[in-house]
Amino acid sequence: MKNVAIICGGDGGEFEISVKSAQVVKQSLDPELYNSKIIVVSKKGWYGLLKDGTRVDVDKNDFSISIGGHRTKFDVAFNAVHGEPGENGPLSGYLELLGVPSTSSPLATCAITFHKDFCKRIVASYGVRVAPSILINEGEKYDADEIIKELGLPLFVKPTCNGSSVGVTKVKTAEELGPAIFTARAAGGQVMCEKFVDGREFGCGVMNFKGKMMVFPLTEIISKNEFFDYEAKYTAGKCDEVTPAQVDEDVEIEIKATTAMLYEKLECKGLVRMDYIVSDEGVFFIEANIVPGMSEASIVPAQAKCFGLTLRELFGMAIENVL
């Protein structure tokens, strides 16, 4: 039996979502194969969360916990931290230093894909369409008129390093741009102003299992809000997610082929979801989600189910892939 640390929590606005993902993973794993523990990490502290709610401190020297005098060192880490420090690289680097296999991508991949502007630039270098954008550094002055002149209205304003659409605003008028940039800066550092691409949104899950690329059925994301924001992502009835998506075969093939190519080029590992907008101009890459949601209602688990996999099989494969 392998000792599995299901790591969750983080330091961003996705803490509770991450903990829910971890609980679903724990409930789904085969208890006869895995001795799993939920490990919560944040700047406030690292601790093991036991069934009765008891918290046990994590020894960061060797990533272990002690319960009743028995010390447990983990054979593998299942990364369910959405946002910092699980999706942007530090957690992967820590586990790599200790030699603990992890279900998610290595440090460099996490750091690049978590930074929306860096990721888009690299993806564009492989010939994939991305929406034009302007980067505003922390504390840097900007010319609102020039931004609107270059990108048009409406446009999106996003923090470069955040998840679940935290701090993202769809700007429709010139008067809304300043407050939107302020909101994005409050959510984290650099700000990206991005041209609005009108079209249908799709998510494509992918995983490399023992050398074989598994690209899951597409999901169309139909938000009932202005866009697929935090409320639409996590509030029942605010979004329809259709799996498998009803889409032209040539578009489906392009999205799946692009996802498989980027998965390899970006050196991804484990379960990943890549998102796209399909407009009259073609298929546009939006972002890569290195640690996608893991609840039963999340996109990748729904795609895996459509693919013919149960959550037990899916999460078990993710673990066995790195052991």
C-alpha positions as CSV (number, residue, x, y, z in Angstrom):
1,M,0.0,0.0,0.0
2,K,1.4,3.4,-1.0
3,N,1.2,6.5,1.2
4,V,-0.4,9.3,-0.8
5,A,-0.4,13.0,0.2
6,I,-3.4,14.8,-1.4
7,I,-2.1,18.3,-1.2
8,C,-4.6,21.2,-1.3
9,G,-5.3,24.7,0.0
10,G,-2.9,27.4,-1.3
11,D,-2.7,31.1,-0.9
12,G,-5.2,32.5,-3.4
13,G,-8.9,32.8,-3.8
14,E,-9.3,29.1,-4.7
15,F,-8.6,27.7,-1.2
16,E,-12.0,26.2,-0.5
17,I,-12.3,24.9,-4.1
18,S,-9.0,23.2,-3.7
19,V,-10.0,21.5,-0.4
20,K,-13.2,20.2,-2.1
21,S,-11.1,18.8,-4.9
22,A,-8.8,17.0,-2.4
23,Q,-11.8,15.5,-0.6
24,V,-13.2,14.1,-3.9
25,V,-9.8,12.6,-4.7
26,K,-9.6,11.0,-1.3
27,Q,-13.1,9.5,-1.5
28,S,-12.4,8.2,-4.9
29,L,-9.0,6.5,-4.4
30,D,-9.0,2.7,-3.8
31,P,-8.4,2.3,0.0
32,E,-7.0,-1.1,-0.6
33,L,-4.2,0.3,-2.7
34,Y,-3.6,3.8,-1.2
35,N,-3.2,5.1,2.3
36,S,-4.2,8.7,1.6
37,K,-4.0,11.8,3.7
38,I,-5.2,15.3,3.0
39,I,-2.4,17.8,3.4
40,V,-3.3,21.5,3.5
41,V,-0.6,24.0,2.6
42,S,-0.6,27.8,2.9
43,K,1.6,30.6,4.2
44,K,-0.2,30.2,7.5
45,G,1.1,26.7,7.9
46,W,1.2,23.1,6.6
47,Y,-0.9,20.4,8.3
48,G,-2.5,17.0,7.8
49,L,-6.3,17.2,8.0
50,L,-7.7,14.0,9.6
51,K,-11.2,12.5,9.3
52,D,-12.3,14.0,12.7
53,G,-11.0,17.4,11.7
54,T,-7.9,17.1,13.8
55,R,-4.8,19.0,12.4
56,V,-1.4,17.4,12.5
57,D,1.7,19.5,11.6
58,V,3.7,18.6,8.6
59,D,7.5,18.2,9.0
60,K,8.8,20.1,6.0
61,N,12.2,18.6,6.4
62,D,11.1,15.3,4.9
63,F,7.4,16.0,4.1
64,S,6.0,13.6,6.8
65,I,3.4,13.6,9.5
66,S,3.2,11.8,12.9
67,I,0.0,10.4,14.2
68,G,-0.1,8.6,17.6
69,G,3.7,8.2,17.5
70,H,3.6,6.7,14.0
71,R,5.5,8.6,11.4
72,T,4.2,8.6,7.8
73,K,6.5,9.6,4.9
74,F,4.7,9.9,1.5
75,D,5.5,7.8,-1.6
76,V,3.7,10.2,-3.9
77,A,2.0,13.6,-3.9
78,F,-1.4,14.2,-5.6
79,N,-1.3,18.0,-6.3
80,A,-4.8,19.5,-5.9
81,V,-3.7,23.1,-5.1
82,H,-5.3,25.5,-7.5
83,G,-3.2,28.7,-7.7
84,E,-0.2,29.4,-5.5
85,P,2.0,27.5,-4.5
86,G,0.7,24.4,-6.3
87,E,0.1,25.7,-9.8
88,N,2.9,28.2,-10.2
89,G,5.9,26.0,-9.3
90,P,7.1,26.3,-5.7
91,L,5.4,23.2,-4.5
92,S,6.7,21.2,-7.5
93,G,10.2,22.5,-6.8
94,Y,10.0,21.5,-3.1
95,L,8.8,18.0,-4.0
96,E,11.5,17.6,-6.6
97,L,14.2,18.5,-4.1
98,L,12.9,15.8,-1.7
99,G,12.5,13.3,-4.5
100,V,8.8,12.8,-3.9
101,P,7.0,12.0,-7.2
102,S,4.1,14.4,-8.0
103,T,1.1,14.0,-10.2
104,S,1.5,17.5,-11.7
105,S,4.0,19.2,-14.0
106,P,7.6,20.2,-13.0
107,L,8.5,23.6,-11.6
108,A,9.5,25.2,-15.0
109,T,6.3,24.2,-16.7
110,C,4.1,25.4,-13.8
111,A,5.9,28.7,-13.6
112,I,5.5,29.4,-17.3
113,T,1.9,28.2,-17.7
114,F,0.7,30.0,-14.6
115,H,1.9,33.4,-16.0
116,K,-0.8,34.1,-18.6
117,D,1.4,36.5,-20.7
118,F,4.5,34.2,-20.7
119,C,2.4,31.2,-21.6
120,K,0.7,33.0,-24.5
121,R,4.0,34.2,-25.9
122,I,5.4,30.7,-25.9
123,V,2.3,29.1,-27.3
124,A,2.2,31.7,-30.1
125,S,5.8,30.7,-31.0
126,Y,4.5,27.3,-31.9
127,G,2.1,28.8,-34.5
128,V,-1.1,28.7,-32.3
129,R,-3.5,31.7,-32.4
130,V,-3.7,33.8,-29.3
131,A,-5.6,37.1,-28.7
132,P,-3.4,40.3,-28.9
133,S,-2.6,41.7,-25.5
134,I,-0.7,44.5,-23.6
135,L,1.2,43.8,-20.4
136,I,1.3,46.4,-17.6
137,N,4.0,45.8,-15.0
138,E,3.4,46.4,-11.3
139,G,3.5,50.2,-10.6
140,E,3.9,51.0,-14.3
141,K,2.0,53.9,-15.8
142,Y,-0.3,53.2,-18.7
143,D,-2.1,55.1,-21.4
144,A,-5.8,54.0,-21.4
145,D,-6.5,55.6,-24.7
146,E,-3.6,53.7,-26.4
147,I,-4.8,50.4,-24.9
148,I,-8.3,50.9,-26.2
149,K,-7.0,52.1,-29.6
150,E,-4.9,49.0,-30.0
151,L,-7.3,46.3,-28.5
152,G,-10.7,47.8,-29.0
153,L,-13.7,47.4,-26.8
154,P,-14.8,45.3,-25.1
155,L,-11.6,43.9,-23.8
156,F,-10.5,41.7,-20.9
157,V,-8.3,42.9,-18.0
158,K,-6.6,40.0,-16.1
159,P,-3.9,39.6,-13.4
160,T,-1.2,37.6,-15.1
161,C,-0.8,35.1,-12.2
162,N,-4.1,34.0,-10.8
163,G,-6.8,31.3,-11.3
164,S,-10.5,30.8,-11.4
165,S,-11.0,34.2,-13.1
166,V,-10.2,36.0,-9.8
167,G,-9.6,39.7,-10.5
168,V,-10.7,39.4,-14.2
169,T,-13.0,42.1,-15.6
170,K,-14.7,42.4,-19.0
171,V,-14.3,46.1,-19.8
172,K,-17.0,47.6,-22.1
173,T,-16.4,51.3,-21.8
174,A,-13.3,53.5,-21.4
175,E,-14.5,54.5,-17.9
176,E,-14.3,50.9,-16.8
177,L,-10.7,50.4,-17.7
178,G,-9.0,52.1,-14.8
179,P,-11.0,50.4,-12.1
180,A,-10.5,47.0,-13.9
181,I,-6.7,47.5,-13.9
182,F,-6.9,48.4,-10.2
183,T,-8.9,45.2,-9.4
184,A,-6.5,43.0,-11.4
185,R,-3.4,44.6,-9.7
186,A,-5.0,43.9,-6.3
187,A,-5.3,40.3,-7.3
188,G,-1.6,40.0,-8.1
189,G,1.2,42.0,-9.7
190,Q,1.3,42.4,-13.4
191,V,-1.8,43.0,-15.5
192,M,-2.7,41.8,-18.9
193,C,-5.2,43.7,-21.1
194,E,-6.4,41.3,-23.8
195,K,-8.5,41.8,-26.9
196,F,-12.0,40.3,-26.7
197,V,-12.5,37.3,-29.1
198,D,-16.2,36.7,-29.7
199,G,-16.9,32.9,-30.0
200,R,-17.6,29.6,-28.3
201,E,-15.5,28.5,-25.4
202,F,-14.1,24.9,-25.1
203,G,-12.0,23.0,-22.6
204,C,-9.9,19.9,-23.6
205,G,-8.5,17.6,-20.9
206,V,-5.4,15.6,-21.6
207,M,-3.1,13.1,-19.8
208,N,0.0,11.1,-20.8
209,F,-0.4,7.6,-19.2
210,K,2.6,5.4,-19.4
211,G,3.8,6.9,-22.7
212,K,0.4,7.1,-24.3
213,M,-1.4,10.4,-24.9
214,M,-5.0,10.4,-23.7
215,V,-7.0,13.4,-25.1
216,F,-10.5,13.5,-23.6
217,P,-13.7,14.6,-25.3
218,L,-14.2,18.3,-25.6
219,T,-16.5,20.3,-23.2
220,E,-18.3,23.4,-24.4
221,I,-18.5,26.0,-21.6
222,I,-21.6,28.2,-21.9
223,S,-21.6,30.9,-19.2
224,K,-24.8,32.6,-18.2
225,N,-22.7,35.6,-17.0
226,E,-20.7,38.0,-19.2
227,F,-17.9,35.4,-19.3
228,F,-16.8,32.2,-17.5
229,D,-16.0,34.1,-14.2
230,Y,-15.6,32.9,-10.6
231,E,-19.4,32.9,-10.0
232,A,-20.1,31.0,-13.2
233,K,-17.4,28.5,-12.4
234,Y,-18.6,27.6,-8.9
235,T,-22.3,28.6,-8.6
236,A,-24.9,26.0,-9.6
237,G,-27.0,27.1,-12.6
238,K,-24.7,29.9,-13.7
239,C,-23.0,27.8,-16.4
240,D,-23.8,24.9,-18.7
241,E,-20.9,22.5,-19.5
242,V,-21.8,20.2,-22.4
243,T,-19.7,17.0,-22.7
244,P,-19.1,15.8,-25.4
245,A,-19.3,19.2,-27.1
246,Q,-21.4,19.5,-30.3
247,V,-18.8,20.9,-32.6
248,D,-17.6,20.5,-36.2
249,E,-15.2,17.6,-36.7
250,D,-12.4,19.8,-38.1
251,V,-12.6,22.1,-35.1
252,E,-12.5,19.2,-32.7
253,I,-9.5,17.7,-34.4
254,E,-7.6,21.0,-34.4
255,I,-8.3,21.6,-30.7
256,K,-7.3,18.1,-29.7
257,A,-4.2,18.1,-31.9
258,T,-3.1,21.5,-30.5
259,T,-3.7,20.3,-27.0
260,A,-1.6,17.2,-27.5
261,M,1.2,19.2,-29.2
262,L,1.3,21.9,-26.4
263,Y,1.2,19.2,-23.7
264,E,4.5,17.9,-25.1
265,K,6.1,21.2,-26.0
266,L,5.4,22.7,-22.6
267,E,6.6,19.5,-20.9
268,C,3.4,19.0,-19.0
269,K,2.7,16.0,-16.8
270,G,-0.4,14.5,-15.2
271,L,-3.9,15.8,-15.8
272,V,-4.1,19.1,-17.6
273,R,-6.9,21.1,-19.2
274,M,-6.4,23.6,-22.0
275,D,-9.0,26.2,-22.9
276,Y,-9.9,27.8,-26.3
277,I,-12.2,30.2,-28.0
278,V,-13.5,29.3,-31.4
279,S,-14.5,32.3,-33.4
280,D,-15.1,33.1,-37.1
281,E,-11.3,33.8,-37.4
282,G,-10.4,30.3,-36.1
283,V,-9.3,28.6,-32.8
284,F,-7.7,30.8,-30.2
285,F,-5.7,29.4,-27.2
286,I,-6.8,31.0,-23.9
287,E,-4.8,29.3,-21.1
288,A,-3.4,26.0,-19.7
289,N,-4.8,24.7,-16.4
290,I,-2.0,22.6,-14.9
291,V,-4.1,21.7,-11.8
292,P,-7.7,21.6,-13.1
293,G,-10.7,21.1,-10.8
294,M,-11.2,17.5,-9.5
295,S,-14.8,17.5,-8.2
296,E,-17.4,15.2,-9.8
297,A,-18.9,18.3,-11.4
298,S,-15.5,19.6,-12.8
299,I,-14.7,19.6,-16.5
300,V,-11.9,17.1,-16.7
301,P,-13.6,14.4,-14.5
302,A,-16.8,14.8,-16.7
303,Q,-14.6,14.4,-19.8
304,A,-12.9,11.3,-18.3
305,K,-16.3,9.8,-17.5
306,C,-17.4,10.4,-21.1
307,F,-14.1,8.7,-22.1
308,G,-15.1,5.7,-20.1
309,L,-13.1,6.2,-16.9
310,T,-14.4,6.4,-13.3
311,L,-12.9,8.8,-10.9
312,R,-11.2,5.9,-9.1
313,E,-9.6,4.8,-12.4
314,L,-8.7,8.4,-13.4
315,F,-7.0,9.3,-10.1
316,G,-5.4,5.9,-9.7
317,M,-3.9,6.2,-13.2
318,A,-2.5,9.7,-12.3
319,I,-0.8,8.2,-9.3
320,E,0.5,5.0,-10.9
321,N,1.9,7.1,-13.8
322,V,4.5,8.7,-11.5
323,L,5.3,5.9,-9.1
